[in-house]
């Protein structure tokens, strides 16, 4: 069981860092997640997905911290995401802009985008982790991507479309 939980730590750290935008806050979030996981290990159902269970704990812990502190998430610094890039200046600037744009998203959209894009989870897994319906996952992903496009294009406010 130790090995199963230990192999999740790099994924938890990567997601926590992207979620919080701060290395120290991410480490605290991972530590709180691991602490809760160990304390609640008896509640994990054998045969179920340990990764999804641990990400659910992290999600709930993150939400509890937000509610407790009543603070918005910390915006991401330029070096918050350790994403490999080619050795060109333009790529670096695009990655910096993307990290900045992701940091500006509301955490509801950011969570879904990071779990699907960064952690390569399926929509069903994300719905399970966040405890939301599958349709909500798809809706948040669509809206989050649209906001990212808007932010990356340099527009300050998203354009609302009228649907007939």
GUKOL-759232 format. One record per residue (C-alpha): residue number from 1; chain; z, x, y. Coordinates in nm, 2 decimals, always signed. Example, Ala and Ser with C-alpha at 12.3 -4.5 7.8 and 13.67 -1.06 7.14 Angstrom:
REM residues 2
i 1&ch A&z +0.78&x +1.23&y -0.45
i 2&ch A&z +0.71&x +1.37&y -0.11
This chain:
REM residues 164
i 1&ch A&z +0.00&x +0.00&y +0.00
i 2&ch A&z +0.07&x +0.29&y +0.23
i 3&ch A&z -0.28&x +0.42&y +0.20
i 4&ch A&z -0.44&x +0.08&y +0.27
i 5&ch A&z -0.24&x +0.04&y +0.59
i 6&ch A&z -0.29&x +0.41&y +0.69
i 7&ch A&z -0.67&x +0.38&y +0.66
i 8&ch A&z -0.67&x +0.10&y +0.92
i 9&ch A&z -0.51&x +0.32&y +1.19
i 10&ch A&z -0.83&x +0.48&y +1.33
i 11&ch A&z -0.99&x +0.14&y +1.37
i 12&ch A&z -0.67&x -0.01&y +1.53
i 13&ch A&z -0.65&x +0.28&y +1.77
i 14&ch A&z -1.02&x +0.25&y +1.87
i 15&ch A&z -0.99&x -0.13&y +1.93
i 16&ch A&z -0.66&x -0.10&y +2.11
i 17&ch A&z -0.80&x +0.17&y +2.34
i 18&ch A&z -1.10&x -0.04&y +2.42
i 19&ch A&z -0.89&x -0.35&y +2.47
i 20&ch A&z -0.63&x -0.19&y +2.70
i 21&ch A&z -0.83&x +0.08&y +2.87
i 22&ch A&z -0.54&x +0.32&y +2.86
i 23&ch A&z -0.46&x +0.58&y +2.60
i 24&ch A&z -0.08&x +0.54&y +2.63
i 25&ch A&z -0.09&x +0.16&y +2.63
i 26&ch A&z -0.32&x +0.17&y +2.33
i 27&ch A&z -0.08&x +0.39&y +2.14
i 28&ch A&z +0.20&x +0.16&y +2.21
i 29&ch A&z -0.01&x -0.14&y +2.10
i 30&ch A&z -0.10&x +0.03&y +1.77
i 31&ch A&z +0.27&x +0.13&y +1.71
i 32&ch A&z +0.38&x -0.23&y +1.78
i 33&ch A&z +0.11&x -0.36&y +1.54
i 34&ch A&z +0.21&x -0.12&y +1.26
i 35&ch A&z +0.58&x -0.20&y +1.31
i 36&ch A&z +0.51&x -0.57&y +1.28
i 37&ch A&z +0.28&x -0.52&y +0.98
i 38&ch A&z +0.54&x -0.33&y +0.79
i 39&ch A&z +0.81&x -0.59&y +0.88
i 40&ch A&z +0.58&x -0.87&y +0.77
i 41&ch A&z +0.41&x -0.70&y +0.47
i 42&ch A&z +0.56&x -0.96&y +0.24
i 43&ch A&z +0.35&x -1.22&y +0.42
i 44&ch A&z +0.02&x -1.05&y +0.34
i 45&ch A&z -0.17&x -1.22&y +0.06
i 46&ch A&z -0.30&x -0.97&y -0.20
i 47&ch A&z -0.67&x -0.99&y -0.23
i 48&ch A&z -0.72&x -1.09&y +0.13
i 49&ch A&z -0.87&x -0.86&y +0.39
i 50&ch A&z -0.61&x -0.61&y +0.52
i 51&ch A&z -0.83&x -0.52&y +0.82
i 52&ch A&z -0.85&x -0.88&y +0.94
i 53&ch A&z -0.48&x -0.93&y +0.89
i 54&ch A&z -0.39&x -0.61&y +1.09
i 55&ch A&z -0.64&x -0.70&y +1.37
i 56&ch A&z -0.48&x -1.05&y +1.38
i 57&ch A&z -0.14&x -0.89&y +1.43
i 58&ch A&z -0.28&x -0.66&y +1.70
i 59&ch A&z -0.45&x -0.96&y +1.88
i 60&ch A&z -0.12&x -1.16&y +1.88
i 61&ch A&z +0.08&x -0.86&y +2.00
i 62&ch A&z -0.17&x -0.79&y +2.28
i 63&ch A&z -0.16&x -1.16&y +2.39
i 64&ch A&z +0.22&x -1.15&y +2.38
i 65&ch A&z +0.23&x -0.84&y +2.60
i 66&ch A&z +0.00&x -1.01&y +2.85
i 67&ch A&z +0.21&x -1.32&y +2.86
i 68&ch A&z +0.53&x -1.13&y +2.88
i 69&ch A&z +0.42&x -0.91&y +3.16
i 70&ch A&z +0.20&x -1.17&y +3.33
i 71&ch A&z -0.03&x -0.89&y +3.42
i 72&ch A&z -0.40&x -0.87&y +3.37
i 73&ch A&z -0.53&x -0.59&y +3.15
i 74&ch A&z -0.57&x -0.25&y +3.29
i 75&ch A&z -0.92&x -0.17&y +3.39
i 76&ch A&z -1.09&x +0.10&y +3.18
i 77&ch A&z -1.12&x +0.45&y +3.31
i 78&ch A&z -1.45&x +0.63&y +3.28
i 79&ch A&z -1.34&x +0.83&y +2.98
i 80&ch A&z -1.16&x +0.54&y +2.80
i 81&ch A&z -1.43&x +0.50&y +2.53
i 82&ch A&z -1.52&x +0.81&y +2.33
i 83&ch A&z -1.87&x +0.71&y +2.26
i 84&ch A&z -2.12&x +0.98&y +2.15
i 85&ch A&z -2.41&x +1.02&y +2.39
i 86&ch A&z -2.72&x +1.24&y +2.42
i 87&ch A&z -2.69&x +1.53&y +2.65
i 88&ch A&z -2.86&x +1.36&y +2.95
i 89&ch A&z -2.70&x +1.26&y +3.27
i 90&ch A&z -2.86&x +0.92&y +3.27
i 91&ch A&z -2.71&x +0.83&y +2.93
i 92&ch A&z -2.37&x +0.93&y +3.06
i 93&ch A&z -2.41&x +0.71&y +3.36
i 94&ch A&z -2.52&x +0.42&y +3.16
i 95&ch A&z -2.22&x +0.45&y +2.92
i 96&ch A&z -1.99&x +0.48&y +3.21
i 97&ch A&z -2.14&x +0.17&y +3.37
i 98&ch A&z -2.11&x -0.01&y +3.03
i 99&ch A&z -1.74&x +0.09&y +2.99
i 100&ch A&z -1.67&x -0.02&y +3.34
i 101&ch A&z -1.85&x -0.35&y +3.29
i 102&ch A&z -1.66&x -0.42&y +2.96
i 103&ch A&z -1.34&x -0.35&y +3.15
i 104&ch A&z -1.42&x -0.61&y +3.41
i 105&ch A&z -1.47&x -0.89&y +3.14
i 106&ch A&z -1.19&x -1.14&y +3.09
i 107&ch A&z -1.00&x -1.03&y +2.77
i 108&ch A&z -1.12&x -1.34&y +2.58
i 109&ch A&z -1.48&x -1.22&y +2.60
i 110&ch A&z -1.39&x -0.85&y +2.57
i 111&ch A&z -1.21&x -0.91&y +2.24
i 112&ch A&z -1.50&x -1.08&y +2.08
i 113&ch A&z -1.76&x -0.83&y +2.21
i 114&ch A&z -1.55&x -0.53&y +2.09
i 115&ch A&z -1.47&x -0.68&y +1.75
i 116&ch A&z -1.84&x -0.76&y +1.68
i 117&ch A&z -2.00&x -0.47&y +1.86
i 118&ch A&z -1.76&x -0.19&y +1.81
i 119&ch A&z -1.58&x -0.29&y +1.49
i 120&ch A&z -1.89&x -0.44&y +1.32
i 121&ch A&z -1.69&x -0.75&y +1.21
i 122&ch A&z -1.87&x -1.07&y +1.12
i 123&ch A&z -1.83&x -1.39&y +1.32
i 124&ch A&z -1.62&x -1.54&y +1.05
i 125&ch A&z -1.39&x -1.23&y +1.05
i 126&ch A&z -1.35&x -1.24&y +1.43
i 127&ch A&z -1.27&x -1.62&y +1.41
i 128&ch A&z -1.00&x -1.54&y +1.15
i 129&ch A&z -0.86&x -1.24&y +1.35
i 130&ch A&z -0.84&x -1.43&y +1.68
i 131&ch A&z -0.74&x -1.76&y +1.52
i 132&ch A&z -1.02&x -1.95&y +1.69
i 133&ch A&z -1.31&x -2.17&y +1.56
i 134&ch A&z -1.64&x -2.00&y +1.47
i 135&ch A&z -1.82&x -2.19&y +1.75
i 136&ch A&z -1.58&x -2.05&y +2.00
i 137&ch A&z -1.65&x -1.70&y +1.88
i 138&ch A&z -2.03&x -1.76&y +1.92
i 139&ch A&z -1.97&x -1.92&y +2.26
i 140&ch A&z -1.75&x -1.63&y +2.39
i 141&ch A&z -1.99&x -1.37&y +2.26
i 142&ch A&z -2.28&x -1.54&y +2.43
i 143&ch A&z -2.10&x -1.58&y +2.76
i 144&ch A&z -1.96&x -1.22&y +2.74
i 145&ch A&z -2.30&x -1.08&y +2.67
i 146&ch A&z -2.44&x -1.27&y +2.97
i 147&ch A&z -2.17&x -1.14&y +3.19
i 148&ch A&z -2.23&x -0.79&y +3.07
i 149&ch A&z -2.60&x -0.83&y +3.16
i 150&ch A&z -2.51&x -0.96&y +3.50
i 151&ch A&z -2.27&x -0.67&y +3.56
i 152&ch A&z -2.50&x -0.41&y +3.43
i 153&ch A&z -2.78&x -0.55&y +3.66
i 154&ch A&z -2.55&x -0.49&y +3.96
i 155&ch A&z -2.49&x -0.85&y +4.04
i 156&ch A&z -2.13&x -0.93&y +4.14
i 157&ch A&z -2.11&x -1.29&y +4.03
i 158&ch A&z -2.26&x -1.45&y +3.73
i 159&ch A&z -2.53&x -1.71&y +3.80
i 160&ch A&z -2.45&x -2.06&y +3.67
i 161&ch A&z -2.74&x -2.24&y +3.52
i 162&ch A&z -2.79&x -2.61&y +3.53
i 163&ch A&z -2.86&x -2.76&y +3.19
i 164&ch A&z -3.04&x -3.09&y +3.18
